[in-house]
Amino acid sequence: EDGSWVGAATKVVRGHSEVVEAEAMGIAAAIESLDRVEHRSVIIEMDNESVVKAVLCRRYPRLYWGQLVRKIRETVDELSDLCSMG
């Protein structure tokens, strides 16, 4: 909450044209990289309302990004001592 910034990434993925899908892929990649982070806690922030609501409400659309969001939620639950999302 002190405004610290640890890292960011940009990636071009061909064949995906949905913004919400790209946002979900970005969060999934960030969570997958947590094993390389040497911090006790991680806060992941994003501004895509569709993805945030799906993760927080545990409602997953029957689309590719919905599958990603389900995996994200499961991983956040497993890493609840390290990771929070809001």
trRosetta pair geometry for C-beta under 8 A, 3 or more apart (Angstrom, degrees):
i j d omega theta_ij theta_ji phi_ij phi_ji
1 43 7.9 78 -55 -10 64 165
5 8 7.4 -25 -178 -29 111 104
6 37 7.1 44 157 -135 150 116
6 39 7.1 -78 -103 -30 152 147
6 42 8.0 -75 30 -126 156 91
9 26 7.7 -180 75 -144 96 91
9 29 7.0 -98 72 121 141 133
9 30 7.8 -174 28 -81 115 81
11 26 7.6 174 36 -98 109 82
11 29 7.3 136 9 -62 150 177
13 16 5.0 8 107 29 112 122
13 22 6.8 178 42 -114 121 90
13 25 6.6 -43 -6 130 163 165
16 21 5.3 -137 -171 111 115 130
16 22 6.0 143 124 -70 124 83
16 25 7.2 46 149 -22 172 151
17 21 7.9 51 63 46 35 132
18 21 3.8 79 79 4 107 112
18 22 6.8 -178 93 -10 58 81
18 65 6.7 -113 105 -32 135 133
19 22 5.7 -57 -152 37 34 111
19 23 6.3 36 151 -21 68 104
19 48 7.4 -172 135 -119 97 126
20 23 5.6 -49 -147 34 34 114
20 24 6.4 34 153 -18 65 104
20 48 6.2 149 -119 -177 68 134
20 50 5.0 -34 -124 81 129 140
20 51 6.1 174 -159 -49 84 95
20 65 5.3 106 123 146 92 175
21 24 5.8 -54 -149 37 31 110
21 25 6.3 33 151 -20 64 106
21 63 7.6 -101 -83 138 102 116
21 64 6.0 34 -126 86 117 109
21 65 4.2 -124 -101 -64 63 115
21 68 7.6 114 -148 15 63 146
22 25 5.5 -52 -146 36 32 113
22 26 6.4 37 153 -23 64 104
23 26 5.7 -54 -153 32 31 114
23 27 6.7 27 153 -15 64 103
23 46 6.4 120 -170 -178 108 140
23 48 4.0 40 -171 -18 166 163
23 50 7.9 114 67 66 144 98
23 51 5.0 -137 115 -24 121 150
23 65 7.8 45 62 -147 81 133
24 27 5.9 -53 -149 37 34 108
24 28 6.3 36 152 -20 66 107
24 51 5.3 -167 -75 -116 80 124
24 65 4.2 144 15 -153 154 93
24 68 4.0 108 150 96 120 136
24 69 5.5 -73 -131 -57 123 80
24 72 7.0 -124 -158 -27 83 140
25 28 5.6 -54 -146 37 31 114
25 29 6.3 33 154 -20 65 106
25 65 7.8 -80 -34 -112 76 86
25 68 6.3 -71 -73 -139 53 160
26 29 5.8 -54 -148 36 30 110
26 30 6.4 31 153 -20 64 105
26 46 7.6 136 93 -108 119 134
27 30 5.6 -52 -148 35 34 113
27 31 6.3 31 155 -17 66 105
27 44 6.4 97 -140 165 91 140
27 46 6.2 -62 -76 -37 113 152
27 51 6.6 162 -5 165 147 141
27 55 7.9 -97 148 -67 161 146
27 68 7.8 117 67 148 99 112
27 72 5.5 25 120 -120 117 142
27 85 8.0 57 -158 -128 126 134
28 31 5.9 -57 -148 38 30 109
28 32 6.3 31 153 -20 64 108
28 68 5.1 -85 -52 -166 137 105
28 71 6.4 39 -120 92 114 118
28 72 5.7 -99 -85 -74 73 97
29 32 5.6 -54 -145 37 31 113
29 33 6.5 27 156 -18 64 108
30 33 5.9 -63 -153 36 29 108
30 34 7.5 56 146 -51 59 84
30 44 5.8 128 119 -123 141 124
31 34 5.8 -20 -166 -20 42 116
31 44 7.1 -31 -69 -64 83 159
31 72 6.0 159 -6 -132 158 76
31 75 5.1 97 160 113 138 144
31 76 7.0 -79 -123 -63 136 75
31 79 7.7 174 -160 32 98 149
31 83 6.9 56 -126 -142 90 163
32 35 7.8 -40 167 10 46 99
33 36 5.3 -49 -177 36 74 113
33 37 6.8 81 129 -32 81 98
34 37 5.3 -52 -152 23 47 117
34 42 6.1 -123 -124 8 107 162
34 79 6.6 43 115 -151 163 164
34 82 6.6 109 176 130 134 136
34 83 6.4 -52 -115 -68 154 126
37 42 6.2 61 110 -78 160 129
39 42 6.1 114 83 -68 122 80
40 82 7.3 -136 167 -125 40 72
41 82 6.1 -171 -116 -162 48 42
41 83 7.4 168 -161 -78 63 28
41 84 7.2 6 -174 2 107 100
42 82 6.0 21 16 153 97 82
42 83 4.9 -18 66 -106 101 74
42 84 7.6 172 85 26 55 61
43 83 8.0 156 -88 -155 27 56
43 84 5.7 -18 -110 67 71 92
43 85 7.8 151 -159 -94 55 35
43 86 7.5 -39 -159 33 98 95
44 83 6.7 13 -9 -164 109 102
44 84 7.6 -174 24 87 75 44
44 85 5.1 -20 63 -107 103 84
45 86 7.3 -25 -104 74 73 64
46 51 6.5 -29 106 84 141 127
46 52 6.3 -168 80 -65 97 101
47 52 7.9 -33 -153 -30 13 134
48 51 4.3 43 98 21 115 111
48 52 6.3 157 84 -15 60 89
49 52 5.7 -59 -139 42 30 110
49 53 5.9 28 164 -18 68 110
50 53 6.2 -58 -146 38 23 107
50 54 6.3 22 157 -18 60 111
51 54 5.7 -57 -147 37 30 111
51 55 6.3 27 157 -17 66 107
51 65 7.3 -86 -95 167 95 120
51 69 6.1 -157 -146 -98 74 116
52 55 6.0 -58 -149 37 28 108
52 56 6.1 13 161 -8 66 114
52 85 7.8 -164 -132 153 76 104
52 86 7.8 54 -152 -175 112 27
53 56 6.1 -63 -137 46 27 102
53 57 5.5 1 173 5 68 120
53 59 7.3 -28 136 52 86 109
54 57 6.5 -63 -125 52 18 93
54 58 7.8 71 171 -101 50 7
54 59 5.6 -104 -131 75 62 69
54 60 5.9 89 -172 -97 110 50
54 61 6.8 -63 -113 -8 136 86
54 66 6.8 -126 -160 -120 145 70
54 69 4.5 -10 121 178 127 159
55 58 7.6 9 177 -71 24 46
55 69 5.6 -124 -70 -163 74 97
55 72 5.8 -58 -109 104 114 121
55 73 5.3 -179 -146 -76 70 93
55 76 7.2 67 -171 9 115 153
55 85 6.0 -59 137 117 144 145
56 85 7.5 -143 -72 105 83 103
56 86 7.6 73 -88 -116 124 56
58 73 6.0 123 -106 -160 77 161
60 66 4.1 115 172 -176 78 94
60 67 7.1 95 175 -69 127 29
60 69 5.4 -179 -118 82 92 110
60 70 4.5 16 -104 -60 158 99
60 73 7.9 -116 -68 8 115 137
61 65 6.9 22 61 77 116 87
61 66 3.7 -142 66 -70 62 129
61 69 7.8 68 26 31 79 137
62 66 5.9 -45 -56 57 12 158
63 66 4.8 105 51 -1 67 105
63 67 7.6 -127 98 -4 41 83
64 67 5.8 -54 -160 30 37 111
64 68 6.8 36 146 -17 67 103
65 68 5.2 -48 -150 36 43 117
65 69 6.3 47 150 -23 69 101
66 69 5.6 -50 -145 35 33 112
66 70 6.5 39 152 -22 63 101
67 70 5.7 -49 -151 31 33 114
67 71 6.6 31 151 -15 63 104
68 71 5.7 -58 -154 38 33 110
68 72 6.2 38 148 -23 67 105
69 72 5.3 -48 -146 34 35 117
69 73 6.4 37 155 -20 66 102
70 73 5.9 -53 -150 35 30 110
70 74 6.5 29 153 -17 63 107
71 74 5.7 -55 -147 37 32 112
71 75 6.3 30 155 -17 65 108
72 75 5.9 -61 -150 38 28 108
72 76 6.2 27 154 -19 66 107
72 85 7.9 71 157 -70 109 168
73 76 5.7 -53 -145 37 30 111
73 77 6.3 33 154 -20 64 105
74 77 5.7 -55 -151 35 30 113
74 78 6.5 29 151 -18 64 106
75 78 5.6 -54 -148 37 34 112
75 79 6.1 5 161 5 68 112
75 83 7.8 0 130 63 85 156
76 79 6.2 -71 -139 55 27 92
76 80 6.9 67 152 -80 61 66
76 83 5.5 -114 -132 105 70 120
76 84 7.6 85 -163 -125 108 24
76 85 5.4 -53 -126 -4 147 124
77 80 5.9 -5 -160 -51 33 106
79 82 4.5 -55 176 51 98 108
79 83 4.4 41 111 17 116 113
80 83 7.1 -73 -103 59 22 71
80 84 7.7 57 -152 -83 58 70
